[in-house]
Amino acid sequence: MSHFTHIKTRFQNLFYLEKALNRLNIDYKKNTSSSKLNPSLIITQSNGYDLEFSWNDYEYELIADLSFWQQTYPIETFMDKIAQQYAGEVVI
């Protein structure tokens, strides 16, 4: 049984979020089926339990089943790395 976790972020700009993911070489795809204005970003995992940055009317939150986490880093490090790159993009 899946238990999805919604992780709050401060990512409000899709352009900067995409640039941060690109800088970290994290592959993703846009899902415009829910919203063309604020598409979600899907990070696929080989186990089929994908990660999703989804717009919640305020920010892009990360939705994931942490029981099936398959990223190189633990969730805290993963989010920190994205946040650092995102902040760098905002400043530039």
C-alpha positions in Angstrom: 0.0 0.0 0.0 1.4 3.4 -1.0 1.7 6.2 1.5 2.4 9.4 -0.5 4.2 12.2 1.3 3.7 15.8 0.3 6.9 17.7 1.0 6.5 21.5 1.1 9.0 23.6 -0.7 9.6 27.2 -1.6 9.8 26.5 -5.3 7.3 28.9 -6.9 8.9 29.4 -10.3 8.8 26.5 -12.7 11.6 27.9 -14.9 14.1 28.1 -12.0 13.0 24.6 -10.7 13.7 23.1 -14.1 17.1 24.9 -14.3 18.0 23.5 -10.8 17.1 20.0 -11.9 19.1 20.4 -15.1 22.1 21.6 -13.2 22.0 18.5 -11.0 21.5 16.2 -14.0 18.1 15.0 -12.7 16.0 13.8 -15.6 12.4 14.7 -15.5 9.4 15.2 -17.9 6.6 17.7 -17.9 3.1 16.6 -17.3 0.7 19.1 -18.7 -2.4 17.0 -18.4 -3.3 18.6 -15.0 -2.4 22.2 -15.9 -0.8 23.8 -18.9 0.0 27.0 -16.9 1.6 25.0 -14.0 2.6 21.6 -15.3 3.9 19.1 -12.8 7.5 17.6 -13.2 7.8 13.9 -13.0 11.1 12.2 -12.0 10.9 8.6 -13.0 12.3 5.8 -10.9 13.0 2.3 -12.2 10.7 0.8 -9.6 7.7 2.6 -11.0 7.1 4.8 -8.0 7.9 8.2 -9.6 8.5 11.5 -7.8 6.4 14.5 -8.8 6.8 18.2 -8.2 3.2 19.3 -8.3 1.7 22.8 -8.1 -0.6 23.3 -5.1 -1.7 26.9 -5.9 1.2 28.3 -3.9 4.4 26.3 -4.7 5.7 23.1 -6.2 5.6 20.4 -3.6 7.3 17.1 -3.9 5.0 14.1 -3.8 6.7 10.8 -3.2 6.3 7.4 -1.6 9.3 7.5 0.6 9.1 3.7 1.1 10.2 3.4 -2.5 12.8 6.2 -2.6 15.5 5.3 -5.2 17.5 8.5 -5.6 21.2 8.7 -5.1 20.8 10.8 -2.0 18.5 10.6 1.0 15.4 12.9 0.7 16.8 15.6 2.9 20.0 15.9 0.9 18.1 15.6 -2.4 15.9 18.5 -1.4 18.8 20.6 -0.1 20.7 20.2 -3.3 17.7 21.3 -5.4 17.0 24.2 -3.0 20.7 25.4 -3.4 20.6 25.3 -7.1 17.1 26.9 -7.2 18.3 29.8 -5.0 21.4 30.2 -7.2 19.2 30.5 -10.2 16.9 33.1 -8.5 19.9 35.2 -7.6 21.4 35.1 -11.1 
